[in-house]
């Protein structure tokens, strides 16, 4: 007999993920929002590239999920679970992502982009390009993405150097400091 017929509530099924195999689990949310008509073309051009990069199963990627945040203005994104920060960082500094990022930070193509990163060890960071009033920026003050805030590794205050060279240096993007 089910709850409707017995008159007694059925206990809720509760499940909890056992994350013990992933002590350095890193989750990243990413989003792109159309801000001008030409942004629709920019956004749609990334779908096939993202699908290919995920289909290639980069080392360390545990799960990729697509998301829709709003239909108007069009705002889509994804959530990715990575074995560890180093795997995510290595992937972002190679292949299609590297090419896309170098181009995007120079010209957003009528879109805005953001990411927020959460690590099992309690680290959090985010970056927002041509975006306002999103996620962490709704409650935290913002500062320019320069100096110690230029890269995710620096924002997380992670020691050491990345295995791969940066996609773009601060000097390439902004010029030599004055």
Residue, then its C-alpha position, 0 to 999 in steps of 0.5 A: x500500500x502506498x502513502x495515499x492508501x495507507x494514510x501513513x507517510x512513507x519515509x523519504x529516500x536519502x542518499x549522500x555521495x561518498x566522496x572519499x575517493x576524491x579528496x581534492x574534488x573541484x567543482x566549477x560552474x561556468x556561464x555565458x550570457x548574451x548581452x547584444x544581438x551578435x552574442x547569440x552567434x558567439x554563444x552558439x559557436x561554442x556548443x560544438x567546441x564544448x561538446x567535442x572537448x567533453x567527448x574527448x574525456x579530458x584527464x580528471x573530468x568526472x562529470x559535465x552537465x549543461x544548464x540553462x539559467x534563463x531564456x531571455x536574455x539567453x544565459x546558459x552554462x555548465x557545471x563540471x566536477x574535476x578530480x582535482x584543481x590541477x587537472x582542471x587547470x591543465x585542461x584550461x591551459x591547453x587545446x580548444x579552451x586555451x584558444x577560446x580564452x585567449x580570444x575571449x578576454x580580448x573580445x567577448x563577442x557580445x556576451x558576458x562570461x563568468x565562472x565560480x570554482x569550489x574545492x572540497x578543501x574549502x577554496x572558492x574563487x570566481x571571475x566575471x567578464x562583462x557580467x554584473x550582478x551575478x553569483x558572488x558579485x551580488x554580495x561581495x565587493x569586486x576588484x579588478x582582475x589584475x595582480x594577485x587576482x589575475x589567475x585562479x591559482x593566484x586568487x586561490x593562493x595556491x603555491x607553486x606554478x602551473x604545469x602549463x604556461x598561462x593562456x595569456x599573461x597579464x602583460x600580454x592582456x594589459x601591457x607592461x605595468x606603468 
